[in-house]
Amino acid sequence: MVHRLLLASLGRRELDDRDHYGNKRLDLAGPLLAFLFRGLFKNLMKEVRMYAQKFIDRGKDFNLELAIKTKIITDGLRYSLATGNWGDQKKAHQARAGVSQ
């Protein structure tokens, strides 16, 4: 894809809509990772809230170390970097595909 874009910009290939710079999406790593981490952290906070609410409703003390499941963020980051599907696994229709190519 990049090769075709360079050929078109050098005039060795005819331009089409796919080669137009306006149709290119370039997202940098920082904002993409921030977007991903924000979503994963939001899921983690939802899990902690549900865990705490369950124990509070029963009138018991809860252990915060057990409430925080670090695997949520770790596995989410690994999944996104490995597959290129940027976002939540469960919400595939909202995920961006082909990000880490």
HELIX and SHEET records of a PDB file:
HELIX    1   1 VAL A    2  LEU A   10  1                                   9    
HELIX    2   2 ASP A   17  ASP A   19  5                                   3    
HELIX    3   3 TYR A   21  ASN A   23  5                                   3    
HELIX    4   4 ALA A   29  ASP A   57  1                                  29    
HELIX    5   5 LEU A   64  ALA A   67  1                                   4    
HELIX    6   6 LYS A   71  THR A   83  1                                  13    
HELIX    7   7 ALA A   92  GLN A   94  5                                   3    
END                                                                             
